[in-house]
Amino acid sequence: MAASPRAFVLHHTRLRPVPGFEEIRLQLADEVLPLWRAVELETNDPDPALPYWAFAWAGGLAICRYLRDHGEIAAGRRVFDIASGSGLCAIAALHAGAAEATGADIDAFAAAAIELNARANGCRVTVVRRDVLEEESPDVDLILAGDCWYDAGLAERVLPWLLRARGRGIDVLVGDPGRRYLPIDELVELASYEVRTTTELEDLEIKQGRVYALKPPGGNP
């Protein structure tokens, strides 16, 4: 890796407001595919992960809207944003009054983006760069899981981890536009919003993002 992750993020993105959430600014890219190619060249990896950290995705945007409308769920609480990407949900939680927020992502570029974005929004997000799904859930009050359901392998690992967290008394919010691997039978829909994504990889610019809670034990809402 020739450049530092921080320098790479700054070179390939620009700071701009998030559509519909102009109070939040993120380092965002214009297009996915050229950036994905740049990641490939930078890391010398022929099959790198998509640069999720450079875009605002529908599930995360739905969580942001829910936190803005229901700030009491985050206010004064310790929040953990799993597969954080840009750190958008963690930053939104702090805007809603969270006492502290942590963003977890295994991507070095995402870790750099979270730190840059938090600083740009005048807040502090603790960054965890490791596979937390190999561990027990953290000692927090609320877990945010936005856009975790695009890949079968990740989905199979995230759901049991979230269920164990719920079993420990941690509240969980899931945000997603209805991707293939969303475990809908395990969820209770809380809200639905039209959100404007910042990537052409979402089929439509305006998506219907939904926010869910996990069904309680026994399966009844």
C-alpha positions in Angstrom: 0.0 0.0 0.0 1.8 3.1 -1.2 -0.3 5.8 0.4 -1.7 5.9 3.9 -5.4 4.9 4.1 -6.1 8.5 5.3 -4.3 10.0 2.3 -6.1 7.6 -0.1 -9.5 8.5 1.2 -8.8 12.2 1.0 -7.5 11.9 -2.5 -10.4 9.9 -3.9 -13.3 11.6 -2.1 -14.5 15.1 -1.2 -16.3 16.4 1.8 -19.9 17.1 1.1 -23.4 17.1 2.8 -25.3 13.8 2.9 -28.5 14.2 0.9 -31.4 14.7 3.2 -29.1 15.1 6.2 -27.2 18.3 5.3 -26.2 18.6 9.0 -23.9 15.7 8.4 -20.9 15.9 6.0 -19.0 12.8 4.7 -16.0 12.2 2.5 -17.9 10.8 -0.5 -16.9 9.6 -3.9 -18.7 10.3 -7.2 -18.6 6.8 -8.7 -18.0 3.3 -7.3 -16.3 1.5 -10.2 -13.3 3.9 -10.7 -12.7 4.0 -6.9 -13.0 0.2 -6.7 -10.3 0.0 -9.4 -8.1 2.5 -7.5 -8.4 0.3 -4.4 -7.4 -2.7 -6.5 -4.3 -0.9 -7.7 -3.4 0.6 -4.3 -3.7 -2.7 -2.4 -2.4 -4.9 -5.2 -5.5 -7.0 -4.5 -7.2 -8.4 -7.7 -10.5 -8.8 -5.8 -10.8 -6.1 -3.1 -13.9 -5.3 -1.2 -16.2 -2.6 -2.6 -15.4 0.8 -1.1 -18.5 0.9 1.0 -17.0 3.6 3.1 -17.2 6.2 0.3 -21.0 6.2 -0.1 -24.2 6.7 1.9 -26.2 3.5 1.6 -30.0 3.2 1.9 -30.0 1.2 5.2 -27.7 3.6 6.9 -29.7 6.5 5.7 -32.9 5.0 7.1 -31.3 4.5 10.5 -30.2 8.2 10.4 -33.7 9.3 9.7 -35.1 7.0 12.5 -32.5 8.4 15.0 -33.5 11.9 14.0 -37.2 11.2 14.5 -36.6 9.1 17.7 -33.6 10.6 19.3 -34.6 9.1 22.7 -33.3 5.7 21.6 -29.8 7.0 21.3 -29.7 9.9 23.8 -27.3 9.4 26.6 -26.5 5.8 25.5 -23.4 4.0 24.3 -23.8 3.1 20.6 -21.9 0.5 18.5 -22.1 0.7 14.7 -21.3 -2.7 13.1 -19.8 -2.7 9.6 -19.7 1.0 10.0 -18.3 2.0 6.5 -18.2 5.8 6.5 -19.3 6.0 10.1 -22.6 7.6 9.1 -24.8 5.8 11.6 -22.4 6.4 14.5 -22.2 10.1 13.6 -26.0 10.3 13.4 -26.3 8.7 16.8 -24.0 11.3 18.3 -26.1 14.0 16.7 -29.1 12.4 18.4 -27.4 12.7 21.8 -25.5 9.5 22.2 -23.0 9.6 25.1 -20.4 7.7 23.0 -20.2 5.9 19.7 -18.0 3.3 18.2 -17.7 2.3 14.6 -16.4 -1.2 13.7 -15.1 -2.2 10.3 -12.4 -4.5 9.0 -11.4 -2.3 6.1 -8.4 0.0 6.7 -9.9 2.6 4.3 -13.2 2.6 6.3 -11.3 3.1 9.5 -9.6 6.1 8.1 -12.9 7.4 6.6 -14.7 7.1 10.0 -12.0 9.1 11.7 -12.0 11.8 9.0 -15.8 12.0 8.9 -16.1 12.2 12.7 -13.6 15.0 12.8 -15.4 16.9 10.0 -18.6 16.7 12.0 -17.0 17.9 15.2 -17.5 14.6 17.1 -15.4 11.7 18.2 -16.1 8.1 17.1 -14.0 5.3 18.5 -12.8 3.1 15.6 -12.4 -0.7 16.0 -10.7 -2.3 13.1 -11.1 -6.0 13.6 -13.6 -8.7 13.0 -15.9 -8.2 16.0 -18.2 -11.0 14.8 -15.5 -13.3 16.2 -16.1 -11.9 19.7 -19.0 -11.5 22.1 -21.1 -8.3 21.7 -19.5 -5.2 23.2 -20.7 -3.6 26.5 -23.0 -1.0 24.9 -26.7 0.0 25.0 -27.5 0.1 21.3 -26.2 -1.6 18.2 -26.8 -0.2 14.7 -26.6 -2.6 11.8 -27.1 -0.8 8.5 -26.6 -2.5 5.1 -25.3 -5.8 6.5 -27.4 -8.1 4.3 -25.9 -7.9 0.8 -23.7 -11.0 1.2 -24.8 -14.5 2.3 -21.6 -15.2 4.4 -21.8 -11.9 6.2 -25.6 -12.2 6.8 -25.1 -15.7 8.3 -22.6 -14.3 10.8 -24.3 -11.0 11.7 -27.7 -12.4 12.7 -26.5 -14.8 15.4 -24.2 -12.1 16.8 -27.1 -9.6 16.9 -29.4 -12.2 18.5 -26.8 -12.9 21.2 -26.5 -9.1 21.8 -30.3 -8.8 22.2 -30.1 -11.7 24.6 -27.7 -9.6 26.7 -30.3 -6.8 26.9 -28.7 -4.7 24.1 -31.2 -2.9 21.8 -30.6 -3.5 18.1 -31.6 -1.4 15.0 -31.3 -2.9 11.6 -31.5 -0.7 8.5 -31.9 -2.1 4.9 -33.8 -1.5 1.7 -34.8 -5.2 1.4 -31.7 -6.9 0.1 -31.7 -10.6 -0.7 -30.2 -11.9 2.5 -32.2 -9.7 4.9 -33.6 -12.1 7.6 -37.1 -10.7 7.4 -38.7 -13.5 9.5 -36.5 -12.4 12.5 -37.4 -8.7 12.3 -40.2 -6.3 13.2 -40.5 -3.3 10.9 -40.4 0.0 12.8 -40.3 2.6 10.0 -40.0 3.1 6.3 -38.5 6.1 4.6 -37.7 7.3 1.1 -33.9 8.0 1.1 -31.6 9.3 -1.6 -28.5 7.1 -1.9 -25.1 8.4 -3.2 -24.2 5.4 -5.3 -25.3 4.1 -8.7 -25.0 0.5 -7.4 -28.3 0.9 -5.7 -30.8 0.2 -8.5 -32.7 3.5 -8.0 -31.5 6.8 -6.7 -34.5 7.0 -4.4 -34.8 3.9 -2.3 -37.2 2.7 0.3 -35.1 2.2 3.4 -36.6 0.4 6.3 -35.6 0.2 10.0 -36.3 -2.9 12.0 -35.9 -4.3 15.5 -35.2 -8.0 16.2 -38.3 -10.0 17.1 -38.4 -10.8 20.8 -37.8 -14.5 21.8 -40.8 -16.5 20.8 -41.3 -14.6 17.6 -44.2 -12.4 18.6 -43.8 -8.6 17.9 
